[in-house]
Structure formats: structure tokens, C-alpha cells
Amino acid sequence: MNLLIMGPAGSGKGTMSAKIVDLYQITHISTGDMFREAISKQTPVGVEAKSFIDQGLLVPDDVTNRMVEERISQDDCLDGYLLDGFPRSMSQALFIEKTAKDMNRPIECVINLEIDHDILVRRITGRRLCKTCGEIYHIDTKPSKVEGVCDVCGGELYQRSDDNEEGLRVRLNEYTNQTQAAIEFFREKGLVQDVNADQVPDNVIKDIEIILEALK
């Protein structure tokens, strides 16, 4: 299965991605991981991306697009991939839809996690991440056994600098103004499956499983 998972910040994309990958043994590609891998391997597009990042600039769409193309062309995506955090704009949506099709790895489903933006404020401000392995926690709904320490690897937990109400509002505005149009583009192609993300994670993944089992 070749999938996209989309939704606003805090909707649970990371949590659901981990569960989907575990259930269906497909490759999870997050934009953050993709950038880190390309930069660490010093691929041509990774070197180019680093030149922008080192200057504190946003990586342009054409560079990000080429990085995604490079990543999904790899052998571990042959039996399916889950792209998380991309596309974020209409231009990126147009690119990935055409590129994936041209590579004979077309997008088969877009999982759209829907949740009221006001609910996201508490979700985001309470979120904590492990500096070492990236495991996600929440001070209310998924606290670590020892405060500030990851259950999985013992790494230090931290709060992202933009995981506050002001930072969230900025990201939600960007999502509404740019990413929503990308979702509607895929919806017109009959690829979008909406999922209520305002549920406990076990219920969200059950809804996703029903959708994906129908694809198999």
C-alpha cells in the first residue's frame, strides 16, 4: 500500500503512522527523518537542503520534492510506503501525485485525520518527545513512567519550542491556508478517507484499519 497521512499539528499523525507501519510492514517516511537521512548520507539533494538549513532558511519546494522522489524510489518502498508530513501545499501535492504515478508507486489512499482545532491546544502544549528515539508522550494521556525520562530508551524528554498555543495557531493557520487545498485536490481524485482523530488512539487505529483492510 502506498499511503499519505495528513492532518493538522497534534492530530496524531506520528502515533498513527507507527501503528500503521507495525500492522502492515510498510516503510514510514517522515519529512524530518527524510531530511536527516539525506543530509547524513550527503546525497546531492541532502547537501543542497543543508545549505538552506544552515542559513536558517526554509528548504524550497523543488529541493524538498526531489528529496521525496529520491526517498520513495528506494528499494524499501517497493512494497509500500507511508508518507507523513508531505505534501504541505498544492504544489507539493501536484508533484507527489504525478511523480508517484510515474514511478509506478501511485498513491492509493490519503488518511485525513480530522479534529477541532481548539482541542489541539491542550494536546500540543502537553506533548513531550524523546531526544534520543523520538517516542511521543503526553503529560495527561500518555505520561512516561518517570517524569522527563523515555520509557523506551531512557532518553531525555523535551517540549518542542513551537509546542505552545501561539506556535500552534501559526501552524494551524498555515495548515488551513495551504495544506487544506492539497487535501481537497486528493479528495477530488477519490483518494481521501476522513478519520475522526478526537478519539482514544486505539479507536482511531481501528477506524484506519477498516479503511486499509478494504484496500488490500
C-alpha positions in Angstrom: 0.0 0.0 0.0 1.2 3.5 -0.9 -0.3 5.9 1.6 -0.3 9.5 2.7 -1.3 10.5 6.2 -2.4 14.1 6.7 -3.9 16.2 9.4 -3.1 19.4 11.5 -0.3 19.5 14.1 -1.3 17.4 17.1 -3.9 15.3 15.3 -1.8 12.1 15.9 0.0 11.5 12.6 3.2 10.3 14.3 1.3 7.9 16.7 -0.9 6.5 13.9 2.0 6.2 11.5 3.9 4.0 14.0 0.8 1.7 14.4 0.1 1.5 10.6 3.8 0.6 9.9 3.7 -2.0 12.6 0.4 -3.6 11.3 1.2 -3.5 7.6 5.0 -3.6 7.4 5.4 -0.7 5.0 8.0 2.0 5.1 7.4 5.1 7.2 8.8 8.3 5.6 8.5 11.4 7.7 9.9 14.6 6.3 12.1 15.2 9.3 13.6 11.7 9.1 14.0 12.1 5.4 15.9 15.3 5.7 18.2 13.9 8.4 18.9 10.8 6.4 19.7 12.6 3.2 21.9 15.1 5.0 23.8 12.4 7.0 24.3 10.4 3.8 25.4 13.6 2.0 23.3 12.8 -1.1 23.3 15.7 -3.6 19.9 16.9 -2.6 20.7 16.4 1.1 23.8 18.7 0.7 21.6 21.2 -1.1 19.0 21.1 1.6 21.6 21.6 4.3 22.9 24.7 2.7 19.5 26.3 3.2 19.0 24.9 6.7 22.5 26.2 7.8 21.4 29.7 6.8 18.2 29.4 8.8 16.1 29.4 5.6 13.2 27.2 4.6 14.1 24.5 2.2 12.4 25.4 -1.2 9.7 23.2 -2.6 11.8 22.0 -5.5 14.5 20.7 -3.2 12.0 19.0 -0.8 10.2 17.5 -3.8 13.5 16.0 -5.2 14.3 14.6 -1.7 10.9 12.9 -1.5 11.3 11.5 -5.0 14.8 10.2 -4.1 13.4 8.6 -0.9 10.4 6.8 -2.4 12.5 5.4 -5.3 14.5 3.3 -2.8 14.0 -0.4 -2.6 12.4 -0.4 0.9 9.4 1.4 -0.6 8.8 -1.2 -3.3 6.2 -3.0 -1.2 4.6 0.2 0.1 5.2 3.4 1.9 3.5 5.8 4.3 4.4 9.4 3.7 4.0 11.6 6.8 4.3 15.4 6.7 4.2 15.7 3.0 2.7 17.3 0.9 2.0 20.5 2.8 1.0 22.6 -0.2 -0.9 22.3 -3.5 2.4 22.5 -5.5 3.8 19.6 -3.4 0.5 17.6 -3.9 0.7 18.0 -7.6 4.3 16.9 -7.6 3.9 13.8 -5.5 0.7 12.6 -7.2 2.4 12.7 -10.7 5.8 11.5 -9.5 4.5 8.5 -7.6 2.4 7.5 -10.6 5.3 7.9 -13.0 7.4 5.7 -10.7 4.7 3.0 -10.7 4.2 3.6 -7.0 0.9 5.6 -7.1 -0.8 6.9 -4.0 -3.7 4.6 -3.2 -5.2 6.3 -0.1 -4.9 9.6 1.8 -5.8 9.2 5.5 -7.0 12.5 6.7 -7.1 12.9 10.5 -9.8 15.4 11.4 -10.1 17.2 14.7 -11.4 20.5 16.0 -8.5 23.0 16.2 -9.5 24.1 19.7 -9.0 20.6 21.0 -5.5 20.6 19.7 -4.3 23.3 22.0 -4.2 21.0 25.1 -2.9 18.1 23.0 0.1 20.2 21.7 1.0 22.0 24.9 1.2 18.7 26.8 3.2 16.9 24.3 6.7 15.7 25.1 9.2 13.9 22.8 12.3 11.8 23.4 15.5 13.4 22.3 17.1 10.0 21.5 14.4 7.8 19.9 11.6 10.3 19.1 8.9 8.4 21.1 5.9 10.7 21.8 4.3 11.3 25.2 1.6 13.5 26.7 1.6 14.7 30.3 -2.1 13.8 30.6 -3.0 11.0 28.2 0.4 9.2 27.8 2.8 10.2 30.6 6.2 8.5 30.9 6.6 6.2 33.9 9.4 8.5 35.2 8.8 12.2 34.6 11.2 13.5 31.9 12.6 10.1 31.0 11.6 7.9 28.0 10.1 4.5 28.8 11.6 3.0 25.6 15.2 4.1 25.7 15.8 6.1 28.8 16.4 9.3 26.8 15.5 12.8 28.0 12.1 14.1 27.1 11.6 17.7 25.9 8.9 20.0 24.7 9.3 21.4 21.1 9.9 25.1 21.1 6.7 25.7 19.0 4.5 23.3 21.1 2.7 26.2 22.7 -0.6 27.9 21.9 1.0 30.8 19.9 3.1 28.4 17.8 0.2 26.1 17.3 -2.0 28.9 16.0 0.7 29.8 13.4 0.9 26.1 12.2 -2.9 25.7 12.1 -3.2 28.9 10.0 -0.6 27.6 7.6 -2.4 24.2 7.5 -5.7 25.9 6.7 -4.3 28.2 4.1 -2.1 25.7 2.3 -2.5 22.1 3.2 -6.3 22.0 3.2 -6.2 22.8 -0.6 -3.9 19.8 -1.1 -6.3 17.5 0.8 -9.2 18.7 -1.4 -7.1 18.0 -4.5 -6.8 14.4 -3.4 -10.4 14.3 -2.4 -11.5 15.2 -6.0 -9.5 12.1 -7.1 -11.4 9.9 -4.7 -8.4 9.1 -2.5 -9.2 10.8 0.8 -10.6 8.8 3.7 -11.6 11.0 6.7 -10.9 9.7 10.2 -12.2 11.2 13.5 -9.0 11.9 15.4 -10.8 13.1 18.5 -10.9 9.6 20.0 -8.6 7.5 22.1 -5.7 6.2 19.9 -7.0 2.6 19.9 -10.3 3.7 18.3 -8.6 5.9 15.8 -6.4 3.0 14.6 -9.4 0.7 14.4 -11.1 3.1 12.1 -7.9 3.3 10.0 -7.7 -0.5 9.9 -11.2 -0.8 8.5 -10.2 1.6 5.6 -6.9 -0.1 4.9 -8.3 -3.7 5.0 -10.7 -2.6 2.3 -7.7 -1.6 0.1 -6.0 -4.9 0.4 
